[in-house]
Amino acid sequence: MRDNTKLIEPFVRPNSSPSNTRRDRHVHRSTHIGAVALFVALLASLATALLAGCDGKTSAEKLRDAGFDPASRAVSFDAIADRLNNLDQAVRAHDEANEPAEVVVDATRSTDSQPVLGVVTDGPQRSGTFEFLHVPQGNVNFSTLGVLPGDTIEYLIELPKAANIAELEFFKKARLDGRKSIQRYVAKVVDAHTLLLDAPLPPLSPDESYPLVPIVVTRPNRERVDHLDRAIAQWESTGQPAVDWEATPDRDALDVLLVQLNNWSQRDDTAFDWHAEPLLATLPPPLQPHFGRLDAERFVRSDARLLQEAVWLRDIARRADGKSNPLDKAKQLFGWIVDNIQLDANQAALGIRQRPWQALASGRATADERAWLFILLLRQLNIDAVALTIPPADGDAQPRSEGVWTVAVQIGETWRLFDPTLGLPLIGPDGDSVATLAQAKSDDAELGQSVLRQLDLDESRPYPYNAEQARRAVALLEATPLYLSRRARRIELQLAGANRIVLSTSPSRIADAIRPHVASVALWPIGIETAAARSTLSPAARSVLAEQFRVFARVPALWKGRALQFRDDDHQSEFDYADRPVRVYSLRRDPRWYFTQYCRKSDRDLAAASAARFPIASLRMAKHFAAVWMGCLAYEDGDFAEALAYFGERTLERESDKLLRPLARQGLARTHERIAQLLDELARRPTPDDPALDDSVSDESMPDDLALDDENRPLPDETIAWLPTPRQWLSLALTTAAAEQRATAVELYEADNSLQQHGSLIRARRLRMSSTDL
């Protein structure tokens, strides 16, 4: 019989070299000694402060007298910074816990303190299927002991007699001593003395029966997963709490972070400049109470979640650090969003609205949420951006957070436009650069220079905006309360260097810069509106969201891998067995480790696993998400063969996987497009030093089948001179291969039926034009 547990539980563990073990032990010992010394010094300092008596000094003055200057307070903040940077380390995959199972039924829990003897039968109907475990003596009550579906049953059966000496020796070595343990799982508690197994035992002949043997029922230590599951189920049924209900695998770490922040905030008295945002006075009265505690020093749970969001944004934004030009940085981050966050309106139709961290976790977002995410990513690079929306023609309606047209990014004195619905920067008049807001507002269609009309597919499928609407554009300034608060600014001042996170913004400054270019400006309270929308969700919408987060609760490795995917730091310097510095593949810090080892179980294993024991639906969803995200990682790393495999055969060719199929199709098309670009570059830049690519052509350098005519006679010199050179043959082969890749990308873009279809068709048109140019 197959052991279904082994099919599902992870089975690969990374090896650790002896030198690493020695080094880790040394570091641990040194850290321990340093921690003890620091603790003794702390006690001595506090004792000195207490002996000074009650002299009317403030706690900050007493601490300063005890030797705690601002520098030492900054050092104490390092623990908070370290937790912020490593929240993913608090998430444990199942086999990392390695905790013993809880015993639910055994002799000590029986009613008479005697062993619980059970027998497997084919039930009262004598169906011939042996799937009922019955306790004839009745010295146990399965219901009272709390036996649940999914609990493990250990049932012993007699082994057949050894047929020869070899089998007898095998039984002895395996310590089977005449019995074999069969593991099954509880599918249902039939009554106080009977359990239904998840899978039957092999059928017996009419004159045989399974033995009456002691049984033990255990429960894997799934307390953490069950706790998260219960929290999600409670919210799904009641809708409470409306905000910060998401039970994610790192929730406990966020609670610890919250305690650390409040303890630090109480003793920190660093003076700094802060003032309330003047534009808050322009908000409608119903929204102003949500900005009432900006000067509060105490952090709340939602603040911890937004700090985690800021860390994710910072880590993603670092991908653009190598770009010197702010416009190139903006293009890099916008491309990352399009490649990794699927444009999706299904959740919006249910009234579901996501914060950026939720969109990042799910891999799906509306156009507004994409715009919001883009603005916050740019903020981490100190690049200002606003969302542009088009109000009704009469101009009387209050601008709303729905219906964002484009994101305007400040590059020098200009504002460049990026359309989150198209998934493209708006094309400039030259057909290549990123269009400015000023260019979009001009209307030179009669001269063939209209920026927005370049985005028309044909007369029946125009781009839905024109220059007149662009001139009426309203700039929406992102205004999440935390980024306007005093407490966030206090944290920001403590974080520098590699720990740096941007946690503040100045809408007034951005408004002054964009105001000459738009009809009006307004604060964009999308964060407040998103939180408020959670209190009005329908049961159907809550069910969709609950399933989205349940997969992370049940497969915590998926959450851990996703968080590590944002970090993009899967390699680090370590030492090999000879203590030589080498570059190694750090498995425990690599998202691919968690995606492949924990999330991508084979279809055969999933089919063989017990639905009573394992969350099969969540495992299948995790497998789908992991496949698409592995494709995104491979594309980003330039491993295009791997990207084609994950986007293609492991996602699009699997009809059962639907959620992220549009993103996979876009990724597959983009991969073929990128391969075509690389082949074109190779065709234009052949290796000049390769003798085989000499420009001269002679009958000796030509293949035999090309140097002879149809009658096997050598070709004349003038004919050979006309034939392509080896360099030209290589260039032609590369160009042909690039054309094939480009044609495949065009076909995929034209087959796109998602919300990003218009942008995909524009990409296909541009690819066709580039093929014509070549």
N, C-alpha and C positions, 0 to 999 in steps of 0.2 A: 504493500500500500504506500502511496506517496505521502510524504510528510508536508502538508500544506503550509505549515508554519515556515519551514525552511525555504519554501518557494517564494515567500513574500518578504520575510525578514532579511535585511541586508547581510551580506556574507563576506564583504571585502573590507579589510582594515589596512590602513597605511602602515608600512614598516618604519621603525625608528632605528637609526644607526647607533652603535655603542657610543660613538663620540658625542652625538647629540644628547644621549642620555646623561653622559658625564657632564657635559656642559650645562644642561638644564639643572642637574643636581647642584652644580657649583653656583649657578645663578640663583637658584632657590635658597641655598644656604646663605649667600651674601645678602640677598634681599631680606631674609629673616633676621639676620644680625642687624642690618640697617634699620629695619622696622622696630626692633626692640630698643635700639639706641634712641631713635626718634621718640618712642613712647616714653622712655625714662626722662628725656629732656622736656617733653611736654608736661609730665607730672611735676617736675621740679619747677617749671615756670608757673604753672597754675598754683602750686603751693605758695610760691613767693607772692603771687597776687592776692591769695586769700589771707595770708598773714598780715597783709597791709591793712586789713580791717575795713570797716565801712567808712570811707573818708569822703563820700559824696561823689566819687568819680563815676563816670559812665563805664559800661562794660567794655566799650571800645578803648577807652583810656586805660583801663586796667590791663587789657590784653596788650596794649602798646607798651605799657610799663613792664609787662612780663616778657617783652622781647618780640612781640608779634607786630612787625612793621608791615606796610603794604606789600612788600616783596614776599614775606612769608604767607600772607593771605593769598597772593597769586599762586604760590606753590600749592596751597590747600585746594585751589580750584582745579589742579591738574587731575585729581581723581574724577571730577565731573567731566572734564574734557575727555579723559580716557574712556569713560562710560559712553559718552556721546559718540565717540569715534568707533566704538566696538559693541554696539547694541546687538549686532548679529551673533556675537559669541555667547550670549545668554540663551540662544535657541539651540536646543539639542535634538539631533536626529534620534530615532528610536534606539538604535544599537549603541549610541553614545551613553545612554542612561545606564544600561547594564545593571538594572535593579532586579532583585528577586520578585517572583510572583507572590501574590497574596493567596494563602490557603483558605478556601471557602468551606470545603467539606472534607473531613477525615475522621479518624476514630475519636479524637478529642472533642469533636463537635457533634457527635451522635447523641441521641437521647439516653443511651445506656452506657456510654463511654466504651463501647465495643466497636471493632472495625465495621465499617459500612460495606456490606457485601452486596454487589450488584450483578445483574445478569443481563446480557443483551438478548432480546427476543425480537420476533417478527410481529409483535403487537397482538391485540385481541382478535384482529381480523384474520390472522394467519396468512398474511400476504406473501410470505416468503422473503420479504425484505427486512433484514435484521437491523433496525434503526431505533429501537426503543431500549433505553436502559432502565431497568426496574429494580427496586430494592424490596424483595419479598418480606424481609423481617420488619420493615417499617420503622427502623430505629433512626430515621432521619426525616426531616421536613425541609425539602428543597426550597419551598416558598419562604418559610420562616428564616432560613439561613441566607436568603437574598441571592440565590443562584440566578444568574442573568444569561440571556443569549450572548454567546461569544466566550463564555467561560470554558476553560480547558478541562477535559476529562481524561484521566490516566486509567486505562483498563488493561488488566493483565490477562493474557491467554496462554494456554499450555502450548509449548513447542512440540512438534512431532519428535518421535524417537530418532536419535542419531542413526543414520543408515550405515555409517562406517567410522573408522578411527578419525579420518580427516574432519568430518562434520562434528564429531565429539570434541576434538581439539579446538575447532572454530568456536563452538558454543562456550567452551571454557575461557578462551581468550576474550570473547565478547562479554563474559560475565553474565550470561543469560540464565544460567542455573535452572533451566527447564521452563522458564516463562519469558514472554515477550510483551513489552508495553506497547499498546496501541493508543495513539492520541486522537481524540475526536473533540469536537466543540459542541456546546449546547446550542441547538437551534430553537428549542422551545421548552418551557417548563409545563409538562402536561398536567401533572398533579403533584401532590406533596411527595410522592415516592417514585415518580416516573419522569424521565427526561427524553426528549426527542433529539437524536444526534443529527449533526449537520450532514453526515455522510454515512451510509450503512456499512456494516461489516460484510465480508464475503458471505454469500449464502452457504448454508450447510445442507448436507444430505438428510433425508427423513429420519435417520436413526442417530443423528448427531445433534448436539446442543452446545451453546457456549457455556463456559464454567461460571459458577458463582464465586466471584473473587473480590478482594478488597478494592475499593475505588477511592480516588482522590480527585477533588474538583478544585482547581486553582484559577486565579484571575491575574493576568499580566498586569504589571504596575502601570496603569494608564491613567493615573489620577490627574495628571496635568492635562492630557488630551480630553478626558471626560469633563474636567472642570470647564475648559474652553467650550466644549460641545454644549454643555448645559447653559452656559451664559448666552451662547448664540441662539439656542432653542428658546430661552426665556424672552429674548428680545424679539424673535420672530413671532411669538404668540402675543406679546403684550405691547411691543413698540417702545418699551422703557428699559433703560434710559434712551432718550431720543438722540443725545449727543455722546460721543465717545463710548459707544456700545461695543465696538469692534474688538472681539476677543482674539487677539493675535498671539502667536507663540512668544513674542517678546514683551508682553504686557507687564509681567512682573518686573522686568528690568526697567521699564518706564516708570513704574511706581517707586522703585528704589531711586531712580534719577530724580524724581519729584521731591522725595525726602531730602536728598543731598542738596538740591537747589535751594529749598526753603531754609535748611540749616545754614548754608553759606550766606544766603541773603540776609539773615537776621544779624550776622556778625560783621558783614562787610559795610564799611562806611566811606568807601571811596567817593569823592565828590566828582561830579561830571555834569556837563550841560545837557539839559533835556527840556523840551517844551512841547505842549500839546499841539497837534497839527491844526493850523487855522482853518483848513478847508472842512473840518468836521462840522463846523457851524452851518455849512450849506446842505447837510444831509436832511432828508425828511424827518420830522419828529419821531415817527415810529422806529426809525433805525438808530437814533442817537443814544438810547439807553444801552445798546450793545457795546458802545464805546465808553461806558461810564467808569471803568476801572483801569484806565490806561496808566494811572500813576500808582496803582497798587503794587506793593513789593512782593506779595505772596503769589506763588505759582499754583496753578490748578492742573488737573490731569490733562485737560485738552492742550495746555501749553507744552507738556512733555511730548505729546504726539506731534505737535507742530515743530518742535525742535528736532525730532527724528526726521521729519519731512525736510527740514532745512539741511540736515546732514546729507540726506540722499541727493538733494539738489546740488549741494556743493560738490559732492563726489562726481556726479554726472557732468557738471560744468567744467571740471578739471580736464575733461577730454579735449577742450578747446584751448588749454593753456599754451600749447605749442604754436598757436596762431598769433602772429604779431599784429595783424590788422583786425580791429573790432568787427568789421563787416564779415571777415572770414570766420571769426568766432561765432557770430550770430548764425551764419550759414551752417556751420558745423553742428551747433546745438539744435537748430531747426531740423536738420537732416536726421539727427538722432531721434527726435520725437517722432517724425514721420516713419522712420524705420522700426521703431520699437513700440509705439502706441497706436493701436488701431482706431480709426475713426468709426464711432459706433453711436447710433441713435436709439437702439432698442431700449436701453435703460432710461434714456431721457423720456421716451414715450410713457414709461411707468412713473414718471416724476422723480426718478433717482438722479441725484446730483452728487458729484464726487469732488473732494478736495484733490489737489495734485498727488498727495501720497497714495490716495486710494486708486487714482488712475494709474499710477506707476505700478502698484501692486497687481492690479487686474490686467494691465496691458491694453486697456480700452478707455476711450474718452470721447466726449462730444467735441465739436469744433471750439466751443467756448472754453471747455476744460483744457484742450490743447493750447489755446491762446494763453490761458492763465498759467499753465505749466511753463510755457516759453518765457513769459515775462519774469517769473520767479527764477528760472535758470539764468537769464541774463543778469538779474539783480546780483547773483553770486559773483559775477565778473564785473560789477559796477558799471553795467551798460543799461541805460534807461530805455524803457519801452512802455507803450500804452496800447490798449485795445481800442480799435475804432469801430463804432457802430453808426448806422444810418437811421436817424429818426424819421418819422412820417413827414411828408412834404409840408404840412402846416406848421411843424415844429413845436406843437403844443404839448405833445406827450413827453413824459419824463423818460429819459434814456433808461433802458433796462439792461440787465446782464445777459439776456438772451440775444441772439442774433448778432454776434460779433462778426464784423466783416473781415477785418485783417488786423495784424499787429504791426504797429509802426515802431521801428527801432531807431534810436538817435545815433547816427554816425557822423560825427563832426557837426556841421551846420544843417545837415539833411536828415530826413526821416525815411528810412527804407521800409518797404512793405513786404510782409510775409503772410500768405493766406493759409490758415489752418485747415480750411475745408478742402482746398485744392491739394494741399500737401506740397505746395511749391512757393518759392518767393515769386512775387509778381515780376514779370520780365520787363526789362528796360527797353527804351526805344531802339537800341542797337540789337535787340534780340538775345542779349547775353547777360548783361549786368542786372542788378536788382533795382527795380523801379523805385523812385522817390514819391513821396506824397504829392509834391508839386507837379511831377509829371503825370500822375494819375488824375489830378484836378484839371489839367489842360486837355482840350478836346480838339485835336487836329486830325479828325478822321478823314476830312477831305484831302489832306496831304499824306494820308497813309501812315500817320505817326501816333495814332491814339494808342496809349499804353494798354488800356483796358480792353479795347477791341481786338488786340492781339490774342486775347484769351478766348475769343469766340471759336467754337468748333465749326459751325456753319450758321446759316440764317435761322434754322429751327432750334439750334442749341447755343444761344449766346451766353456769354459770361453775365451773370445776373446783376452786375453793377456797372454804372457809367460815370462819366466825369461830373455830371451835375450832382449826382448823389455824393461823390467824393468831396465836393465843395461844401456839402452840408454835414460832413462827418463830425461826430462828437467823440472826443478823446476820453476814455474811461481810465482812471488812475487806480491801480490795484491798491486796496486798503484793507488788508487783513489786520484786525486789531492788535495782534501780538507784535507785528512789525512797527506799530506806532506807539508801543508801550515803553514805559521807563524801565521795567524789569528786563525786557529783551535787549535794550540798549546797554544795560549794565552787564549782561552776559557777553555781548559782542565785544565790549572793551577788554574783556579778560582773554579773549581768544585771538591768538596771533600765530603767524607762521603756518605750519601744517595744520593747526587746529582752527584756523580762521574760518568763520562763518558769518555771512552778512545777515543780520537780524533786524535791520532798521531801514527805513526809507523816508523820503521827503516828498510827498505828493505836491506840495506847494512849489518846490524847485522844479519838478518835472512839468508842472502846469505852466510855469512861466516860460519854459522852453518850447512847449508844444502849442501854446495858446495862439501865436501869430499864424499858425498853419491850419487851424481847424475852426469850425463854427463856434464851438464852446467846449468846456471841460467839465468833468464831474467825477466825484469819487465813485469807484466801482466796488460796492460792498458785496461782491460775489461770495466772499467767505461767510458773511452773516446770512445771506440768502440760502447758501448751501446747507448750513447748519439748521436753519429754520425749516427747510424742506423735509428734513428727517422726521419731524413731528407729525407730518401729514401723509406719510406713506401708506398706501393700501396694503392689505395682507399679501396680495400677490407680489407687490414690489418688495416687501420685507422678505418674502420667501426667496426671491431672486438674489437679493443681497446676502441673505444668510447662507445660501449655498456657495456664494462667491468666497466668503470668509471661512466656511466650514472646511473647505478643502485645505486651507492653510493650517487650521487647527488639527485636522486629522493627519496631514502630511507636513509636519513642521519643516522638513528638509526643503520643501518647495519655497517656503518663506525665506529660509536661510539662504538658499541659492539665489533667490531674487534680490535680496539685500546685498549679497556679495557681487552680483552682476552690476549693480550701480557703482561699486567701489572701483572695479577695474584694476585691482592690484593683486592678481593671482600668482605673481612670481615674486620671490624674495631671495636674498643671498643667504645660503647656509653653508655647512661644511660637510665634506664627504668623510669616509672612514679614515682617510689619511690627514684629516684636518686641513684640507686644501679648500680655499674659497671657490665655490662653484655656483652656477645658476641652476636652481632645481625647480621642479614643478610642485608647488606647495599645495598638496591635496586639500588640506583642511581650510585653506583660504581661497579655494577656487570654486566658483559656482558650478562648474561642470562636474565636479566631484559629487555634489549633492544631487544635481539633476539626473545624472546617469546611474548612480549607485542606489539612490533611494526612491526616485520618482518614476523611472522608466522601467517598470517591470514588464516582462514579456507577456504577450497575449495568452500564451499557453498557461503561464503561471497564474494569471488573473482568472482564467477560465476554471482552473483547477482549485482555486482558493475558495474557502467557505465564505459565503455572504454573511453568515451569522457571526463569523469571527473577524472578518476584515471589511472595511468600508470600500467595497469594490467600486462604487460610483465615484467616490472621491479619488481613488487611486487612478482610475481611467482619466479623470479630468486633470489630475496632476501630471499624468504622462503626456497628455496633449499639450498642456502649457509648457512643460519642460522641453518638448520637442521643438516648439516654435522658438522659445527663448534660446535654446542651443543653436538654432539656425541664426538668430540675431548675433549671438556671440561669435560664431564662426565667420559671419560676414564682416563684423567689425574687426576681427583679427586677420582678415585677408585669407582665411582658409575656405576658399570658394567651393572646393569639392565637398567639404563637410556641410557647407551651407546648402548646396543643392540637394544633398541627401536628406537633411532635416526638413527643409521647406517642401521638398517634393515627395519622395516616397514615404517619408515618415509622418507627413501631415496631409498634403493635398490628395495623395492616393488612398487615404483612409477615409472612407465615406462617413464613418461614425463620428469623426471629429469636426465640429462645426464652429465653435466659439471664435477661434482665432484664424480661421481659414482665409479671410481677406488679407490679414497681415502676412500670412505665409505666402499668399499669391504675390503680394507686393514685394516681399523679400526675395522670392524666386526670380521675379522679373528684374529686380534691381541687381541681383547677382549675375544674371546673364548679361545685363547691360554693362556691369563693371568688367566682366571678363572680356567683352568686346572692346572696351576702352584699352585694356592692357594689351590685347592682341594688336590693336591699331598702333599703339606706341612701339611695340616690338617690330612691327612691319616698317615703321619709319626709322627705327634705330637698330639696324642689324649689327651684329658684332663685327667690327672692322678688322680685327687681328686674326680671324679664323681663316687659314689658308683655303679651306673648303669653300669659302664664300668669295674667292677671287673673281673680279669682274671679267677677266678674260675667259673666253670659251674656246676650247679645242676639242678635237675628237677624242683625245686621251682623257679629258676631264669629264666627258659626258657618259652617262650610263649607256651600256651596250644597246639597249633596245631603242634609244633615241639617236645614237650615232649611225644607225644603219637604216637604209630605205626598206621598202616592202620586199625587195628581192635580196636582202641581206648584203647589199653593197654599201660601202662607206658613202656618206653624204658629201656633196661638194662643199668646199670651203665657204662659198658665198651663202649657202643654205645654213651652215653651222653658225655663221656670223649673225644671221637673222634671228636665231633661236634665243630665248631668254637665258641670261647668265644664271649661275647657281644662286647668286644673291637675289636676283629677280624671282627665281623659282620660290625661294624661301619667303620673300615678301608677298608673293601671290598666294602662297599657302596660308600665311598668317591673315592676310586680308580676307580670304575666303572663309576661314574659320571665324573671324570676327563678324562677318556678314551673317553667318548662320546663328551665332549667339545673339546678334542684334535682332534678327527676325524672330527668334524665340521670345525675346523680351517684348517685342511689339505685339506678338500674338497674346501673351499673358496680359499686357496692359489693356488691350482691346477686349479681352474677355472679362475684365473687371466689372462687376455689377454692384459694387459697394457704394457707399456715400462718397467715396473719393473718385468716382468714375470719371468725372470731368477732368480732374487733374491727371488721371492715368491716360486718358485719351490725348491730352496735350503732350504728355511724355512720349506716347507712341508717335505722334505727329513729328515731334522734334527728332526722334530717332530715325524716322523715315527720311527726313530732310538731310540729316547727317550722312545717311547711307548714300543719298543722291550726290552729295558734295564729294564723297570719296570716290 
